[in-house]
């Protein structure tokens, strides 16, 4: 039996071994379509027996769901980016951190958020939806808006909509090459600053109109002469 065909065994602690397998799976699911990646491929890449992979993660779909969660939830913003400074400074730092994090496995991020993944799978869709909710709430909290607007469903909905822009921008940057990283940073930073600085105050005004203001919800603020 050829030694080259055998797994590259090396004794590791269980948590370290799980992380190694997950890292290999993350890379392979980014390099090939879901259907072209097997648990045998992943086990070989990780240097483990396929039975050990199944023991830790179950079947291929179960492992793929772990990869989706890993790519979308991306913990670490609170610990990595200081929650200090002006709105612009906080936004630009958070966008920089996010792009750095995505760049590590950019192709996999694009695959799991687009059409290159497992397809119309309800569990994947649920994970993506949950991740969008978590990201919306964390973004509001990071920007110091948890108390002021975090309880308003419209603010969270707008942040989820911003999340759609984030995904589309990263696809243009990573897959299409039609945007540079600098372009992506500019677009995502300025869009988020505009939402927080200009759009959110209008929502607050609509929800709490001044006395004598007969305009209904959604009518927006009154424009000055120079804005008409």
PyMOL commands that place a pseudoatom at each C-alpha (Angstrom):
pseudoatom trace, name=CA, resn=UNK, resi=1, chain=A, elem=C, hetatm=0, pos=[0.000, 0.000, 0.000]
pseudoatom trace, name=CA, resn=UNK, resi=2, chain=A, elem=C, hetatm=0, pos=[1.394, 3.404, -0.966]
pseudoatom trace, name=CA, resn=UNK, resi=3, chain=A, elem=C, hetatm=0, pos=[2.363, 5.618, 1.947]
pseudoatom trace, name=CA, resn=UNK, resi=4, chain=A, elem=C, hetatm=0, pos=[1.300, 8.685, -0.063]
pseudoatom trace, name=CA, resn=UNK, resi=5, chain=A, elem=C, hetatm=0, pos=[-2.292, 7.455, -0.106]
pseudoatom trace, name=CA, resn=UNK, resi=6, chain=A, elem=C, hetatm=0, pos=[-2.516, 7.209, 3.676]
pseudoatom trace, name=CA, resn=UNK, resi=7, chain=A, elem=C, hetatm=0, pos=[-3.779, 10.043, 5.870]
pseudoatom trace, name=CA, resn=UNK, resi=8, chain=A, elem=C, hetatm=0, pos=[-1.022, 12.224, 7.288]
pseudoatom trace, name=CA, resn=UNK, resi=9, chain=A, elem=C, hetatm=0, pos=[-1.568, 11.168, 10.909]
pseudoatom trace, name=CA, resn=UNK, resi=10, chain=A, elem=C, hetatm=0, pos=[-0.477, 13.500, 13.669]
pseudoatom trace, name=CA, resn=UNK, resi=11, chain=A, elem=C, hetatm=0, pos=[-1.866, 13.340, 17.185]
pseudoatom trace, name=CA, resn=UNK, resi=12, chain=A, elem=C, hetatm=0, pos=[-3.805, 16.486, 18.078]
pseudoatom trace, name=CA, resn=UNK, resi=13, chain=A, elem=C, hetatm=0, pos=[-6.206, 17.469, 20.829]
pseudoatom trace, name=CA, resn=UNK, resi=14, chain=A, elem=C, hetatm=0, pos=[-9.865, 16.958, 19.807]
pseudoatom trace, name=CA, resn=UNK, resi=15, chain=A, elem=C, hetatm=0, pos=[-10.652, 20.693, 19.602]
pseudoatom trace, name=CA, resn=UNK, resi=16, chain=A, elem=C, hetatm=0, pos=[-7.545, 21.333, 17.545]
pseudoatom trace, name=CA, resn=UNK, resi=17, chain=A, elem=C, hetatm=0, pos=[-8.384, 18.430, 15.236]
pseudoatom trace, name=CA, resn=UNK, resi=18, chain=A, elem=C, hetatm=0, pos=[-11.954, 19.679, 14.772]
pseudoatom trace, name=CA, resn=UNK, resi=19, chain=A, elem=C, hetatm=0, pos=[-10.658, 23.133, 13.902]
pseudoatom trace, name=CA, resn=UNK, resi=20, chain=A, elem=C, hetatm=0, pos=[-8.194, 21.648, 11.423]
pseudoatom trace, name=CA, resn=UNK, resi=21, chain=A, elem=C, hetatm=0, pos=[-10.943, 19.673, 9.671]
pseudoatom trace, name=CA, resn=UNK, resi=22, chain=A, elem=C, hetatm=0, pos=[-13.220, 22.704, 9.613]
pseudoatom trace, name=CA, resn=UNK, resi=23, chain=A, elem=C, hetatm=0, pos=[-10.448, 24.868, 8.172]
pseudoatom trace, name=CA, resn=UNK, resi=24, chain=A, elem=C, hetatm=0, pos=[-9.805, 22.340, 5.392]
pseudoatom trace, name=CA, resn=UNK, resi=25, chain=A, elem=C, hetatm=0, pos=[-13.520, 22.052, 4.631]
pseudoatom trace, name=CA, resn=UNK, resi=26, chain=A, elem=C, hetatm=0, pos=[-13.838, 25.845, 4.510]
pseudoatom trace, name=CA, resn=UNK, resi=27, chain=A, elem=C, hetatm=0, pos=[-11.041, 26.049, 1.967]
pseudoatom trace, name=CA, resn=UNK, resi=28, chain=A, elem=C, hetatm=0, pos=[-12.307, 23.211, -0.259]
pseudoatom trace, name=CA, resn=UNK, resi=29, chain=A, elem=C, hetatm=0, pos=[-15.908, 24.466, -0.332]
pseudoatom trace, name=CA, resn=UNK, resi=30, chain=A, elem=C, hetatm=0, pos=[-14.529, 27.758, -1.589]
pseudoatom trace, name=CA, resn=UNK, resi=31, chain=A, elem=C, hetatm=0, pos=[-12.397, 26.165, -4.290]
pseudoatom trace, name=CA, resn=UNK, resi=32, chain=A, elem=C, hetatm=0, pos=[-15.042, 23.821, -5.752]
pseudoatom trace, name=CA, resn=UNK, resi=33, chain=A, elem=C, hetatm=0, pos=[-18.846, 23.622, -5.993]
pseudoatom trace, name=CA, resn=UNK, resi=34, chain=A, elem=C, hetatm=0, pos=[-20.540, 21.774, -3.130]
pseudoatom trace, name=CA, resn=UNK, resi=35, chain=A, elem=C, hetatm=0, pos=[-21.330, 18.745, -5.290]
pseudoatom trace, name=CA, resn=UNK, resi=36, chain=A, elem=C, hetatm=0, pos=[-17.672, 18.306, -6.237]
pseudoatom trace, name=CA, resn=UNK, resi=37, chain=A, elem=C, hetatm=0, pos=[-16.372, 18.134, -2.656]
pseudoatom trace, name=CA, resn=UNK, resi=38, chain=A, elem=C, hetatm=0, pos=[-16.559, 14.801, -0.820]
pseudoatom trace, name=CA, resn=UNK, resi=39, chain=A, elem=C, hetatm=0, pos=[-15.888, 13.941, 2.799]
pseudoatom trace, name=CA, resn=UNK, resi=40, chain=A, elem=C, hetatm=0, pos=[-13.060, 11.752, 1.477]
pseudoatom trace, name=CA, resn=UNK, resi=41, chain=A, elem=C, hetatm=0, pos=[-11.482, 14.850, -0.116]
pseudoatom trace, name=CA, resn=UNK, resi=42, chain=A, elem=C, hetatm=0, pos=[-11.784, 16.803, 3.124]
pseudoatom trace, name=CA, resn=UNK, resi=43, chain=A, elem=C, hetatm=0, pos=[-10.437, 13.972, 5.252]
pseudoatom trace, name=CA, resn=UNK, resi=44, chain=A, elem=C, hetatm=0, pos=[-7.467, 13.547, 2.917]
pseudoatom trace, name=CA, resn=UNK, resi=45, chain=A, elem=C, hetatm=0, pos=[-6.755, 17.280, 2.991]
pseudoatom trace, name=CA, resn=UNK, resi=46, chain=A, elem=C, hetatm=0, pos=[-6.928, 17.298, 6.793]
pseudoatom trace, name=CA, resn=UNK, resi=47, chain=A, elem=C, hetatm=0, pos=[-4.810, 14.144, 7.098]
pseudoatom trace, name=CA, resn=UNK, resi=48, chain=A, elem=C, hetatm=0, pos=[-7.446, 12.194, 9.022]
pseudoatom trace, name=CA, resn=UNK, resi=49, chain=A, elem=C, hetatm=0, pos=[-9.556, 9.092, 8.450]
pseudoatom trace, name=CA, resn=UNK, resi=50, chain=A, elem=C, hetatm=0, pos=[-12.997, 9.747, 7.011]
pseudoatom trace, name=CA, resn=UNK, resi=51, chain=A, elem=C, hetatm=0, pos=[-14.530, 7.960, 9.995]
pseudoatom trace, name=CA, resn=UNK, resi=52, chain=A, elem=C, hetatm=0, pos=[-13.024, 10.554, 12.333]
pseudoatom trace, name=CA, resn=UNK, resi=53, chain=A, elem=C, hetatm=0, pos=[-14.472, 13.365, 10.216]
pseudoatom trace, name=CA, resn=UNK, resi=54, chain=A, elem=C, hetatm=0, pos=[-17.896, 11.707, 10.387]
pseudoatom trace, name=CA, resn=UNK, resi=55, chain=A, elem=C, hetatm=0, pos=[-17.490, 11.287, 14.141]
pseudoatom trace, name=CA, resn=UNK, resi=56, chain=A, elem=C, hetatm=0, pos=[-16.873, 14.994, 14.651]
pseudoatom trace, name=CA, resn=UNK, resi=57, chain=A, elem=C, hetatm=0, pos=[-19.236, 16.488, 12.071]
pseudoatom trace, name=CA, resn=UNK, resi=58, chain=A, elem=C, hetatm=0, pos=[-21.604, 13.840, 10.699]
pseudoatom trace, name=CA, resn=UNK, resi=59, chain=A, elem=C, hetatm=0, pos=[-22.306, 13.839, 6.966]
pseudoatom trace, name=CA, resn=UNK, resi=60, chain=A, elem=C, hetatm=0, pos=[-21.085, 16.309, 4.353]
pseudoatom trace, name=CA, resn=UNK, resi=61, chain=A, elem=C, hetatm=0, pos=[-24.169, 18.500, 4.643]
pseudoatom trace, name=CA, resn=UNK, resi=62, chain=A, elem=C, hetatm=0, pos=[-23.695, 18.794, 8.416]
pseudoatom trace, name=CA, resn=UNK, resi=63, chain=A, elem=C, hetatm=0, pos=[-20.103, 19.887, 7.921]
pseudoatom trace, name=CA, resn=UNK, resi=64, chain=A, elem=C, hetatm=0, pos=[-21.142, 22.355, 5.238]
pseudoatom trace, name=CA, resn=UNK, resi=65, chain=A, elem=C, hetatm=0, pos=[-23.658, 23.924, 7.630]
pseudoatom trace, name=CA, resn=UNK, resi=66, chain=A, elem=C, hetatm=0, pos=[-20.834, 24.393, 10.143]
pseudoatom trace, name=CA, resn=UNK, resi=67, chain=A, elem=C, hetatm=0, pos=[-18.822, 26.154, 7.444]
pseudoatom trace, name=CA, resn=UNK, resi=68, chain=A, elem=C, hetatm=0, pos=[-21.773, 28.434, 6.623]
pseudoatom trace, name=CA, resn=UNK, resi=69, chain=A, elem=C, hetatm=0, pos=[-22.128, 29.426, 10.294]
pseudoatom trace, name=CA, resn=UNK, resi=70, chain=A, elem=C, hetatm=0, pos=[-18.394, 30.015, 10.573]
pseudoatom trace, name=CA, resn=UNK, resi=71, chain=A, elem=C, hetatm=0, pos=[-18.321, 32.298, 7.537]
pseudoatom trace, name=CA, resn=UNK, resi=72, chain=A, elem=C, hetatm=0, pos=[-21.407, 34.348, 8.327]
pseudoatom trace, name=CA, resn=UNK, resi=73, chain=A, elem=C, hetatm=0, pos=[-21.362, 34.844, 12.092]
pseudoatom trace, name=CA, resn=UNK, resi=74, chain=A, elem=C, hetatm=0, pos=[-17.704, 35.939, 12.246]
pseudoatom trace, name=CA, resn=UNK, resi=75, chain=A, elem=C, hetatm=0, pos=[-17.301, 36.559, 15.983]
pseudoatom trace, name=CA, resn=UNK, resi=76, chain=A, elem=C, hetatm=0, pos=[-14.637, 38.945, 17.199]
pseudoatom trace, name=CA, resn=UNK, resi=77, chain=A, elem=C, hetatm=0, pos=[-15.741, 42.444, 16.196]
pseudoatom trace, name=CA, resn=UNK, resi=78, chain=A, elem=C, hetatm=0, pos=[-16.181, 43.585, 19.800]
pseudoatom trace, name=CA, resn=UNK, resi=79, chain=A, elem=C, hetatm=0, pos=[-12.746, 42.283, 20.798]
pseudoatom trace, name=CA, resn=UNK, resi=80, chain=A, elem=C, hetatm=0, pos=[-10.890, 43.415, 17.664]
pseudoatom trace, name=CA, resn=UNK, resi=81, chain=A, elem=C, hetatm=0, pos=[-12.242, 46.897, 16.944]
pseudoatom trace, name=CA, resn=UNK, resi=82, chain=A, elem=C, hetatm=0, pos=[-12.279, 49.679, 19.590]
pseudoatom trace, name=CA, resn=UNK, resi=83, chain=A, elem=C, hetatm=0, pos=[-15.752, 51.119, 20.195]
pseudoatom trace, name=CA, resn=UNK, resi=84, chain=A, elem=C, hetatm=0, pos=[-14.348, 54.635, 20.476]
pseudoatom trace, name=CA, resn=UNK, resi=85, chain=A, elem=C, hetatm=0, pos=[-14.004, 57.702, 18.293]
pseudoatom trace, name=CA, resn=UNK, resi=86, chain=A, elem=C, hetatm=0, pos=[-16.359, 59.457, 15.924]
pseudoatom trace, name=CA, resn=UNK, resi=87, chain=A, elem=C, hetatm=0, pos=[-19.046, 57.704, 13.915]
pseudoatom trace, name=CA, resn=UNK, resi=88, chain=A, elem=C, hetatm=0, pos=[-16.825, 57.774, 10.837]
pseudoatom trace, name=CA, resn=UNK, resi=89, chain=A, elem=C, hetatm=0, pos=[-13.854, 56.325, 12.715]
pseudoatom trace, name=CA, resn=UNK, resi=90, chain=A, elem=C, hetatm=0, pos=[-15.926, 53.477, 14.160]
pseudoatom trace, name=CA, resn=UNK, resi=91, chain=A, elem=C, hetatm=0, pos=[-17.539, 52.682, 10.833]
pseudoatom trace, name=CA, resn=UNK, resi=92, chain=A, elem=C, hetatm=0, pos=[-14.293, 52.730, 8.870]
pseudoatom trace, name=CA, resn=UNK, resi=93, chain=A, elem=C, hetatm=0, pos=[-12.542, 50.524, 11.450]
pseudoatom trace, name=CA, resn=UNK, resi=94, chain=A, elem=C, hetatm=0, pos=[-15.403, 48.020, 11.519]
pseudoatom trace, name=CA, resn=UNK, resi=95, chain=A, elem=C, hetatm=0, pos=[-15.574, 47.820, 7.714]
pseudoatom trace, name=CA, resn=UNK, resi=96, chain=A, elem=C, hetatm=0, pos=[-11.786, 47.373, 7.577]
pseudoatom trace, name=CA, resn=UNK, resi=97, chain=A, elem=C, hetatm=0, pos=[-11.995, 44.517, 10.104]
pseudoatom trace, name=CA, resn=UNK, resi=98, chain=A, elem=C, hetatm=0, pos=[-14.840, 42.864, 8.197]
pseudoatom trace, name=CA, resn=UNK, resi=99, chain=A, elem=C, hetatm=0, pos=[-13.018, 42.985, 4.869]
pseudoatom trace, name=CA, resn=UNK, resi=100, chain=A, elem=C, hetatm=0, pos=[-9.871, 41.614, 6.507]
pseudoatom trace, name=CA, resn=UNK, resi=101, chain=A, elem=C, hetatm=0, pos=[-11.881, 38.737, 7.984]
pseudoatom trace, name=CA, resn=UNK, resi=102, chain=A, elem=C, hetatm=0, pos=[-13.699, 37.938, 4.734]
pseudoatom trace, name=CA, resn=UNK, resi=103, chain=A, elem=C, hetatm=0, pos=[-10.472, 38.060, 2.722]
pseudoatom trace, name=CA, resn=UNK, resi=104, chain=A, elem=C, hetatm=0, pos=[-9.138, 35.029, 4.615]
pseudoatom trace, name=CA, resn=UNK, resi=105, chain=A, elem=C, hetatm=0, pos=[-11.692, 32.788, 2.870]
pseudoatom trace, name=CA, resn=UNK, resi=106, chain=A, elem=C, hetatm=0, pos=[-13.270, 35.134, 0.355]
pseudoatom trace, name=CA, resn=UNK, resi=107, chain=A, elem=C, hetatm=0, pos=[-14.209, 32.475, -2.189]
pseudoatom trace, name=CA, resn=UNK, resi=108, chain=A, elem=C, hetatm=0, pos=[-15.990, 30.435, 0.461]
pseudoatom trace, name=CA, resn=UNK, resi=109, chain=A, elem=C, hetatm=0, pos=[-17.896, 33.495, 1.669]
pseudoatom trace, name=CA, resn=UNK, resi=110, chain=A, elem=C, hetatm=0, pos=[-19.082, 34.145, -1.877]
pseudoatom trace, name=CA, resn=UNK, resi=111, chain=A, elem=C, hetatm=0, pos=[-20.022, 30.476, -2.322]
pseudoatom trace, name=CA, resn=UNK, resi=112, chain=A, elem=C, hetatm=0, pos=[-22.130, 30.173, 0.823]
pseudoatom trace, name=CA, resn=UNK, resi=113, chain=A, elem=C, hetatm=0, pos=[-23.928, 33.492, 0.281]
pseudoatom trace, name=CA, resn=UNK, resi=114, chain=A, elem=C, hetatm=0, pos=[-24.600, 32.956, -3.419]
pseudoatom trace, name=CA, resn=UNK, resi=115, chain=A, elem=C, hetatm=0, pos=[-25.615, 30.308, -5.892]
pseudoatom trace, name=CA, resn=UNK, resi=116, chain=A, elem=C, hetatm=0, pos=[-22.405, 28.289, -5.629]
pseudoatom trace, name=CA, resn=UNK, resi=117, chain=A, elem=C, hetatm=0, pos=[-23.343, 26.490, -2.442]
pseudoatom trace, name=CA, resn=UNK, resi=118, chain=A, elem=C, hetatm=0, pos=[-25.762, 23.727, -1.542]
pseudoatom trace, name=CA, resn=UNK, resi=119, chain=A, elem=C, hetatm=0, pos=[-28.708, 25.323, -3.334]
pseudoatom trace, name=CA, resn=UNK, resi=120, chain=A, elem=C, hetatm=0, pos=[-32.202, 25.954, -1.964]
pseudoatom trace, name=CA, resn=UNK, resi=121, chain=A, elem=C, hetatm=0, pos=[-31.667, 24.288, 1.399]
pseudoatom trace, name=CA, resn=UNK, resi=122, chain=A, elem=C, hetatm=0, pos=[-34.031, 25.482, 4.187]
pseudoatom trace, name=CA, resn=UNK, resi=123, chain=A, elem=C, hetatm=0, pos=[-31.389, 25.003, 6.863]
pseudoatom trace, name=CA, resn=UNK, resi=124, chain=A, elem=C, hetatm=0, pos=[-28.840, 27.094, 4.976]
pseudoatom trace, name=CA, resn=UNK, resi=125, chain=A, elem=C, hetatm=0, pos=[-31.460, 29.779, 4.405]
pseudoatom trace, name=CA, resn=UNK, resi=126, chain=A, elem=C, hetatm=0, pos=[-32.291, 29.755, 8.135]
pseudoatom trace, name=CA, resn=UNK, resi=127, chain=A, elem=C, hetatm=0, pos=[-28.624, 30.097, 9.085]
pseudoatom trace, name=CA, resn=UNK, resi=128, chain=A, elem=C, hetatm=0, pos=[-28.194, 33.006, 6.679]
pseudoatom trace, name=CA, resn=UNK, resi=129, chain=A, elem=C, hetatm=0, pos=[-31.338, 34.696, 8.015]
pseudoatom trace, name=CA, resn=UNK, resi=130, chain=A, elem=C, hetatm=0, pos=[-30.234, 34.233, 11.629]
pseudoatom trace, name=CA, resn=UNK, resi=131, chain=A, elem=C, hetatm=0, pos=[-26.768, 35.539, 10.784]
pseudoatom trace, name=CA, resn=UNK, resi=132, chain=A, elem=C, hetatm=0, pos=[-28.301, 38.612, 9.152]
pseudoatom trace, name=CA, resn=UNK, resi=133, chain=A, elem=C, hetatm=0, pos=[-30.296, 39.304, 12.333]
pseudoatom trace, name=CA, resn=UNK, resi=134, chain=A, elem=C, hetatm=0, pos=[-27.232, 38.881, 14.540]
pseudoatom trace, name=CA, resn=UNK, resi=135, chain=A, elem=C, hetatm=0, pos=[-25.151, 41.120, 12.279]
pseudoatom trace, name=CA, resn=UNK, resi=136, chain=A, elem=C, hetatm=0, pos=[-27.844, 43.819, 12.256]
pseudoatom trace, name=CA, resn=UNK, resi=137, chain=A, elem=C, hetatm=0, pos=[-28.113, 43.882, 16.051]
pseudoatom trace, name=CA, resn=UNK, resi=138, chain=A, elem=C, hetatm=0, pos=[-24.337, 43.785, 16.570]
pseudoatom trace, name=CA, resn=UNK, resi=139, chain=A, elem=C, hetatm=0, pos=[-23.791, 46.597, 14.088]
pseudoatom trace, name=CA, resn=UNK, resi=140, chain=A, elem=C, hetatm=0, pos=[-26.331, 48.796, 15.839]
pseudoatom trace, name=CA, resn=UNK, resi=141, chain=A, elem=C, hetatm=0, pos=[-24.773, 48.018, 19.208]
pseudoatom trace, name=CA, resn=UNK, resi=142, chain=A, elem=C, hetatm=0, pos=[-21.240, 48.617, 17.965]
pseudoatom trace, name=CA, resn=UNK, resi=143, chain=A, elem=C, hetatm=0, pos=[-22.230, 52.016, 16.592]
pseudoatom trace, name=CA, resn=UNK, resi=144, chain=A, elem=C, hetatm=0, pos=[-23.656, 52.968, 19.975]
pseudoatom trace, name=CA, resn=UNK, resi=145, chain=A, elem=C, hetatm=0, pos=[-27.273, 52.802, 18.814]
pseudoatom trace, name=CA, resn=UNK, resi=146, chain=A, elem=C, hetatm=0, pos=[-28.563, 49.875, 20.883]
pseudoatom trace, name=CA, resn=UNK, resi=147, chain=A, elem=C, hetatm=0, pos=[-30.506, 51.963, 23.390]
pseudoatom trace, name=CA, resn=UNK, resi=148, chain=A, elem=C, hetatm=0, pos=[-31.650, 54.697, 21.034]
pseudoatom trace, name=CA, resn=UNK, resi=149, chain=A, elem=C, hetatm=0, pos=[-32.865, 52.678, 18.068]
pseudoatom trace, name=CA, resn=UNK, resi=150, chain=A, elem=C, hetatm=0, pos=[-32.037, 49.022, 18.642]
pseudoatom trace, name=CA, resn=UNK, resi=151, chain=A, elem=C, hetatm=0, pos=[-35.600, 48.190, 19.700]
pseudoatom trace, name=CA, resn=UNK, resi=152, chain=A, elem=C, hetatm=0, pos=[-37.105, 49.565, 16.482]
pseudoatom trace, name=CA, resn=UNK, resi=153, chain=A, elem=C, hetatm=0, pos=[-37.761, 46.775, 13.986]
pseudoatom trace, name=CA, resn=UNK, resi=154, chain=A, elem=C, hetatm=0, pos=[-37.362, 49.207, 11.096]
pseudoatom trace, name=CA, resn=UNK, resi=155, chain=A, elem=C, hetatm=0, pos=[-33.791, 49.997, 12.073]
pseudoatom trace, name=CA, resn=UNK, resi=156, chain=A, elem=C, hetatm=0, pos=[-32.919, 46.318, 12.206]
pseudoatom trace, name=CA, resn=UNK, resi=157, chain=A, elem=C, hetatm=0, pos=[-34.653, 45.787, 8.850]
pseudoatom trace, name=CA, resn=UNK, resi=158, chain=A, elem=C, hetatm=0, pos=[-32.580, 48.565, 7.317]
pseudoatom trace, name=CA, resn=UNK, resi=159, chain=A, elem=C, hetatm=0, pos=[-29.410, 47.030, 8.713]
pseudoatom trace, name=CA, resn=UNK, resi=160, chain=A, elem=C, hetatm=0, pos=[-30.394, 43.675, 7.187]
pseudoatom trace, name=CA, resn=UNK, resi=161, chain=A, elem=C, hetatm=0, pos=[-30.877, 45.507, 3.885]
pseudoatom trace, name=CA, resn=UNK, resi=162, chain=A, elem=C, hetatm=0, pos=[-27.409, 46.987, 4.328]
pseudoatom trace, name=CA, resn=UNK, resi=163, chain=A, elem=C, hetatm=0, pos=[-26.213, 43.415, 4.864]
pseudoatom trace, name=CA, resn=UNK, resi=164, chain=A, elem=C, hetatm=0, pos=[-27.476, 42.599, 1.373]
pseudoatom trace, name=CA, resn=UNK, resi=165, chain=A, elem=C, hetatm=0, pos=[-25.328, 45.423, 0.025]
pseudoatom trace, name=CA, resn=UNK, resi=166, chain=A, elem=C, hetatm=0, pos=[-22.357, 44.009, 1.944]
pseudoatom trace, name=CA, resn=UNK, resi=167, chain=A, elem=C, hetatm=0, pos=[-22.766, 40.569, 0.348]
pseudoatom trace, name=CA, resn=UNK, resi=168, chain=A, elem=C, hetatm=0, pos=[-23.176, 42.005, -3.152]
pseudoatom trace, name=CA, resn=UNK, resi=169, chain=A, elem=C, hetatm=0, pos=[-20.152, 44.279, -2.713]
pseudoatom trace, name=CA, resn=UNK, resi=170, chain=A, elem=C, hetatm=0, pos=[-17.960, 41.402, -1.548]
pseudoatom trace, name=CA, resn=UNK, resi=171, chain=A, elem=C, hetatm=0, pos=[-19.042, 39.303, -4.538]
pseudoatom trace, name=CA, resn=UNK, resi=172, chain=A, elem=C, hetatm=0, pos=[-18.032, 42.130, -6.878]
pseudoatom trace, name=CA, resn=UNK, resi=173, chain=A, elem=C, hetatm=0, pos=[-14.684, 42.412, -5.095]
pseudoatom trace, name=CA, resn=UNK, resi=174, chain=A, elem=C, hetatm=0, pos=[-13.787, 38.738, -4.564]
pseudoatom trace, name=CA, resn=UNK, resi=175, chain=A, elem=C, hetatm=0, pos=[-15.402, 36.962, -7.510]
pseudoatom trace, name=CA, resn=UNK, resi=176, chain=A, elem=C, hetatm=0, pos=[-15.852, 39.563, -10.195]
pseudoatom trace, name=CA, resn=UNK, resi=177, chain=A, elem=C, hetatm=0, pos=[-12.874, 41.805, -9.555]
pseudoatom trace, name=CA, resn=UNK, resi=178, chain=A, elem=C, hetatm=0, pos=[-15.060, 44.693, -10.695]
pseudoatom trace, name=CA, resn=UNK, resi=179, chain=A, elem=C, hetatm=0, pos=[-14.447, 46.506, -7.399]
pseudoatom trace, name=CA, resn=UNK, resi=180, chain=A, elem=C, hetatm=0, pos=[-11.118, 46.877, -5.654]
pseudoatom trace, name=CA, resn=UNK, resi=181, chain=A, elem=C, hetatm=0, pos=[-10.825, 46.439, -1.902]
pseudoatom trace, name=CA, resn=UNK, resi=182, chain=A, elem=C, hetatm=0, pos=[-10.534, 50.216, -1.627]
pseudoatom trace, name=CA, resn=UNK, resi=183, chain=A, elem=C, hetatm=0, pos=[-13.759, 50.602, -3.638]
pseudoatom trace, name=CA, resn=UNK, resi=184, chain=A, elem=C, hetatm=0, pos=[-15.521, 48.113, -1.367]
pseudoatom trace, name=CA, resn=UNK, resi=185, chain=A, elem=C, hetatm=0, pos=[-14.318, 49.908, 1.753]
pseudoatom trace, name=CA, resn=UNK, resi=186, chain=A, elem=C, hetatm=0, pos=[-15.448, 53.281, 0.418]
pseudoatom trace, name=CA, resn=UNK, resi=187, chain=A, elem=C, hetatm=0, pos=[-18.896, 52.045, -0.631]
pseudoatom trace, name=CA, resn=UNK, resi=188, chain=A, elem=C, hetatm=0, pos=[-19.661, 50.136, 2.577]
pseudoatom trace, name=CA, resn=UNK, resi=189, chain=A, elem=C, hetatm=0, pos=[-18.328, 52.866, 4.870]
pseudoatom trace, name=CA, resn=UNK, resi=190, chain=A, elem=C, hetatm=0, pos=[-20.144, 55.741, 3.203]
pseudoatom trace, name=CA, resn=UNK, resi=191, chain=A, elem=C, hetatm=0, pos=[-23.388, 53.790, 2.876]
pseudoatom trace, name=CA, resn=UNK, resi=192, chain=A, elem=C, hetatm=0, pos=[-23.413, 52.888, 6.581]
pseudoatom trace, name=CA, resn=UNK, resi=193, chain=A, elem=C, hetatm=0, pos=[-22.525, 56.426, 7.657]
pseudoatom trace, name=CA, resn=UNK, resi=194, chain=A, elem=C, hetatm=0, pos=[-25.349, 57.802, 5.515]
pseudoatom trace, name=CA, resn=UNK, resi=195, chain=A, elem=C, hetatm=0, pos=[-27.864, 55.328, 6.943]
pseudoatom trace, name=CA, resn=UNK, resi=196, chain=A, elem=C, hetatm=0, pos=[-26.946, 56.166, 10.539]
pseudoatom trace, name=CA, resn=UNK, resi=197, chain=A, elem=C, hetatm=0, pos=[-26.473, 59.916, 10.110]
pseudoatom trace, name=CA, resn=UNK, resi=198, chain=A, elem=C, hetatm=0, pos=[-29.237, 60.785, 7.638]
pseudoatom trace, name=CA, resn=UNK, resi=199, chain=A, elem=C, hetatm=0, pos=[-31.793, 57.971, 7.422]
pseudoatom trace, name=CA, resn=UNK, resi=200, chain=A, elem=C, hetatm=0, pos=[-32.234, 56.857, 11.039]
pseudoatom trace, name=CA, resn=UNK, resi=201, chain=A, elem=C, hetatm=0, pos=[-33.104, 60.379, 12.291]
pseudoatom trace, name=CA, resn=UNK, resi=202, chain=A, elem=C, hetatm=0, pos=[-35.942, 60.508, 9.765]
pseudoatom trace, name=CA, resn=UNK, resi=203, chain=A, elem=C, hetatm=0, pos=[-37.345, 57.244, 11.120]
pseudoatom trace, name=CA, resn=UNK, resi=204, chain=A, elem=C, hetatm=0, pos=[-37.237, 58.675, 14.626]
pseudoatom trace, name=CA, resn=UNK, resi=205, chain=A, elem=C, hetatm=0, pos=[-39.057, 61.803, 13.420]
pseudoatom trace, name=CA, resn=UNK, resi=206, chain=A, elem=C, hetatm=0, pos=[-41.737, 59.726, 11.687]
pseudoatom trace, name=CA, resn=UNK, resi=207, chain=A, elem=C, hetatm=0, pos=[-42.288, 57.689, 14.860]
pseudoatom trace, name=CA, resn=UNK, resi=208, chain=A, elem=C, hetatm=0, pos=[-42.393, 60.792, 17.110]
pseudoatom trace, name=CA, resn=UNK, resi=209, chain=A, elem=C, hetatm=0, pos=[-43.780, 63.722, 15.076]
pseudoatom trace, name=CA, resn=UNK, resi=210, chain=A, elem=C, hetatm=0, pos=[-43.606, 67.180, 16.560]
pseudoatom trace, name=CA, resn=UNK, resi=211, chain=A, elem=C, hetatm=0, pos=[-46.867, 68.743, 17.817]
pseudoatom trace, name=CA, resn=UNK, resi=212, chain=A, elem=C, hetatm=0, pos=[-48.788, 70.245, 14.935]
pseudoatom trace, name=CA, resn=UNK, resi=213, chain=A, elem=C, hetatm=0, pos=[-46.983, 68.135, 12.355]
pseudoatom trace, name=CA, resn=UNK, resi=214, chain=A, elem=C, hetatm=0, pos=[-49.782, 66.589, 10.284]
pseudoatom trace, name=CA, resn=UNK, resi=215, chain=A, elem=C, hetatm=0, pos=[-47.520, 64.447, 8.127]
pseudoatom trace, name=CA, resn=UNK, resi=216, chain=A, elem=C, hetatm=0, pos=[-48.026, 60.710, 8.575]
pseudoatom trace, name=CA, resn=UNK, resi=217, chain=A, elem=C, hetatm=0, pos=[-45.398, 58.007, 9.032]
pseudoatom trace, name=CA, resn=UNK, resi=218, chain=A, elem=C, hetatm=0, pos=[-43.085, 57.603, 6.078]
pseudoatom trace, name=CA, resn=UNK, resi=219, chain=A, elem=C, hetatm=0, pos=[-43.505, 61.134, 4.798]
pseudoatom trace, name=CA, resn=UNK, resi=220, chain=A, elem=C, hetatm=0, pos=[-39.954, 62.036, 5.827]
pseudoatom trace, name=CA, resn=UNK, resi=221, chain=A, elem=C, hetatm=0, pos=[-38.624, 65.355, 6.985]
pseudoatom trace, name=CA, resn=UNK, resi=222, chain=A, elem=C, hetatm=0, pos=[-39.612, 68.607, 5.337]
pseudoatom trace, name=CA, resn=UNK, resi=223, chain=A, elem=C, hetatm=0, pos=[-37.053, 69.710, 2.808]
pseudoatom trace, name=CA, resn=UNK, resi=224, chain=A, elem=C, hetatm=0, pos=[-35.628, 73.194, 2.762]
pseudoatom trace, name=CA, resn=UNK, resi=225, chain=A, elem=C, hetatm=0, pos=[-35.743, 75.413, -0.307]
pseudoatom trace, name=CA, resn=UNK, resi=226, chain=A, elem=C, hetatm=0, pos=[-32.209, 74.500, -1.256]
pseudoatom trace, name=CA, resn=UNK, resi=227, chain=A, elem=C, hetatm=0, pos=[-33.095, 70.781, -1.192]
pseudoatom trace, name=CA, resn=UNK, resi=228, chain=A, elem=C, hetatm=0, pos=[-36.086, 70.958, -3.503]
for i in range(1, 228): cmd.bond("trace and resi %d" % i, "trace and resi %d" % (i + 1))
show_as sticks, trace
zoom trace
